[in-house]
Amino acid sequence: ILIFTNTLEKGGAEVQALALSNVLQEQFKVYVVVFYGKQIHPELLASARRAHIELIFLSGNKLKNVFDLIGVIRKYHIDCIYSFLATTNVYAGIIGKLCRVPYLLGGIRSSRYKGMKMYVQRWVHNHCMTLSISNNYNGKDFLVKAGFQADKIQVIHNAFVPKDTSLTQSPHELPIIVSVGRFVPEKDYATALEAIHALRLQHPELSFRYRIIGYGPLENEIRQYIKTMQLEDITEILINPMHIDQYLFASDIFLQTSLFEGTSNAILEAMYAQLPIVATKVGDNEYMVNPENGFLCEVKQINELVDKLGVLLQDTTLRKCMGEKSREIVCNRFSLNAFKEKNLELLERIQSNDAI
């Protein structure tokens, strides 16, 4: 099996690629091929080496890497390719077909595609892939309506892999609301900051801090929002720090205001850190967040977000109970064992031709 990823940077697709490699290598010979082999995060590299995952880094220009990928497929007699993102889907689908790889499994990690990406991914899915694996039901429904062949989409939610099982919640003076995600339009940090601003105005009796963890092209815009709304005294931004899980365990409420999602790794990480969740009703958030462990709000509904955040800030016991339920849900429904069983079942089905 060849597991094909763009980079080994610290992203959701890369984490899931390593998780998949880890659970499959007990039954199969597995190689992880990194197309942009110079883009490596030391934390993920160390994790892969601890798990004895066999890594192959392609390090030339795109054309050279394409020929090197063909060489890897032929050298190791690859029977199955898993790809994880739009770019690797295209390379895996076309090259895999040319090399006559029996099973090609694409990856759908968002609930939406737009423009040319939609047309290209639809063509690759319909004409090249054995199956595409979506990490969310919302994305499957949307793409089927857009012309993706329905019987070739299999839903398997992300696995949650805790980085440090020894972490516990650490005491601090003021409640901390935390958001984690890339600084890109679909995360809608403008709405999050407007909600924090409104929360402060509507509940002057509540003291709290807001922490934003991430990186991306909208960093300056987010900083300007904070300045304009005069939130600098209660808001801090942490740019792509190491050990994000430690910051989650040092927080009290997780806030996510995304416009769309697949299966949110950030929410899963927050749930493991025993945080109650306030998030938008997008993607497969409904499979992770229910009235027992948090609140789902409509997109851009600031008053609804303020109301739910206010409820949690005023009730320490409720925060604790919801946080405990969050941990229970993530450990039961999104465990590495559940992820392994679903992927082994899928491989068994495609080998018996039931899924083709």
Residue, then its C-alpha position, 0 to 999 in steps of 0.5 A: i500500500l502506498i499512502f500519498t500525501n503532499t507534505l509532512e507539514k503539521g496538517g490534518a491530512e498529514v496526521q491522518a496519513l500517518a495514522l492510517s499508515n500506523v494501523l495498516q502496517e500490521q497487516f500490509k507493507v505500507y509506504v508513505v510517499v511525500f510529494y513535496g519532500k522538503q516540507i517536513h515538520p519535525e514533530l510529525l517526522a519524529s512521530a512517524r519514526r517512532a511508529h517505524i513508518e517507512l517514508i519516501f521523500l520526493s525532492g525534485n521539481k514537479l515533473k521529476n517527482v512525477f517520474d520518481l513516483i512512477g518509479v516507486i510504484r513499479k519498484y515496490h509493486i504497489d497494489c493500492i494507493y491512498s491519496f489525501l488531498a486534491t493535488t495528490n488525488v489527481y496525481a494518484g488517479i492519473i498515474g495510478k491508472l497509467c501504472r495499472v495499480p489495482y485499487l486507487l482510493g482518493g481523499i475528500r477532506s472538505s465538504r466543498y469544492k469550488g470552480m475548476k477544482m470541482y470539475v477536476q476532482r469530479w473527473v478524477h473521482n468518476h473516471c480514475m478512482t476505485l473509491s473516494i473516502s470522504n471524512n464527512y457525510n456533509g461533503k458526500d451529500f454535496l458532491v453527489k449533488a454536484g455529479f460525483q458518482a455516489d456509489k464510489i464515495q465511502v465515509i470514514h471519519n478521521a481518527f483522533v490520535p492523542k499526542d500526549t496521554s499524560l496531559t491534564q487540565s491546568p488551573h488558571e485565574l480567568p476562563i479562557i475561550v480558545s479557537v484553533g485553525r488556519f487564518v483563512p476565510e472559511k474559518d471566519y475569524a471575523t465572526a468569532l471576534e465579533a462574538i467575543h466583542a459582543l460578549r464583552l459588551q453584553h456581559p460586562e460582569l464576566s471576566f475571560r480571555y480569548r486565545i487564537i492559535g493558528y497561522g495563515p494569510l489573514e493574520n494581519e487582518i485578524r490582528q486589525y480586527i482585534k485592534t479595531m474592536q479594542l480586544e487587545d487586552i483580552t486576546e492573544i494570538l499564538i502563531n503555529p506553536m509546538h504542543i497545541d494540545q497543552y494550550l487546549f488543556a489550559s483552556d475552558i471553552f472551544l469556539q469555532t465559527s467556520l463557514f464549512e468543515g469536513t470532520s474537524n480535527a481541531i474540534l476532536e483535539a478540543m474534545y479530548a482536552q475535555l472542553p465544551i464546544v461552541a461551533t457552527k452547524v457545518g460539515d459533520n460537527e453534528y456527529m461530534v457535538n450534541p447537547e451533552n457536550g456543547f452547542l451548535c449555532e447557525v453560521k454567522q449568528i453572533n447573538e446565538l454564539v454570545d448566548k451559548l458562550g455566556v451560558l458556559l462562562q457563568d456555569t463552571t459545573l456545566r463546563k466540567c460536565m460537558g467537557e467530560k462528555s466531550r472526552e467520552i465521545v472522542c474516545n468511543r467514536f473516533s478512536l484509532n481502533a475504530f478507524k482501523e476496523k473501518n479501513l480494514e473492512l473497506l480493503e477487504r470489500i474492494q479486494s472481493n470486488d463488492a465496492i467496485 
